[in-house]
Amino acid sequence: MQKYTVDSSYRQFYIADAGLDPDAPEDWSDLHVEQRFNALRNIVALCPEGDITARIICVPPSQSFRQESQQDFEVTTQITIETGQLAVYGWPRELLEEYLVNN
């Protein structure tokens, strides 16, 4: 399991398969807004309330994850990283960090 930190100053950021560079989700339902994210196969757009520092935890499909402590804001979702290149983008799609992950 790997952990990454990203600042959400613009109240929206993305985690995506950098090798595929998928388009961000554009169709937001009321449910997406309520749950604070919208995920497609190779990208997730997250929109936390206020300025937070997000901790991104990558868990392979074969492993489970247990939260160590209660968080003020938590999103659990999944995307497929086919190329092994995970990227974190700020708004508007500004590359913040890129990581190699095991498929």
N, C-alpha and C positions, 0 to 999 in steps of 0.2 A: 504494500500500500504506500502510495506517495502522496504528500500534502504540498499544496501550492497556495500562495497568498496573492490576492489581487485587490486593488483599491477600486471602489465603485463610485467615484466622485460624480460621474455623469448619470448615475442611477440606472445604468444599463450596461451590461457586458455580456460577452459571448464566450462559450467554450466550444471548440470545433476541431474536426479533423483538418489540420493545416494542409496536408497533402492534397486533399480534395477541394479545399476552399469553397464549401457550400454556401449558398445564399441563406441569409438569415430569415427566420420565420416572419412573414408579413401579416398573416391573418390571425388577429388576436380576438378570441372570444371573451366573454365575461369570466368564464372559468379560468382562462389563462391569466387574466389580470388579477383575479382573486388569489391564485396559487403562486403568483409572482414569477412565472417562467412559461416559456413556450418551447417545446423541444421537437425537432425533426430528427431524422435518422442520424445525421452526422454533425448536428449543431444544436446547441441550446442557447436561448436568449434568456438572461436573468435580469429581473428589474426589482431590486430590493428597495425598500423605503428608506430614505435618508442616506447619509454617507456611512458606509460600513467598510470594513476590511473583510473580504470574503476568504474563506478557507476552502479550497477545492481539494477534495479527497478522491483519488482514483482507486476504484476497487475493481479488480478483474471479476468477470461474471461468475467464476468458480468460487469466489470468496464472499463472505457476508461482512457487514459493517455494523459495529456497535458504537454509538455515540458515547464519548467519555463524560460529557457534562451537558446540561441544558443550554441551548442557544437561543438568542433573541429572535433569530431568523434562520430558518433551515429549509432547504429545498433538496429533495431526493428525486433524482431522475436518472436516466441513462441515455447515452448516445453511443454510436459505434465508431471506433477509431480504427479504420481499416489500414491506414498507412503507417501507424505507429508514431505519428507526429501530432501531438495535442497542442493546440494554441489557445491562448486567452487574448481576446480582443476587447478593447474599450470601445466606446461610442465615438464616432461612427466607424466601426471596423478598423480601429487602429491597433496594430499588433503590439501587445504588451509583453507577452512572454511566449516562448515556445519550448516544448519538452518532448523528449523521446520517451515513449511508453511501450511496454511489452504488449503485444497482441495476444 
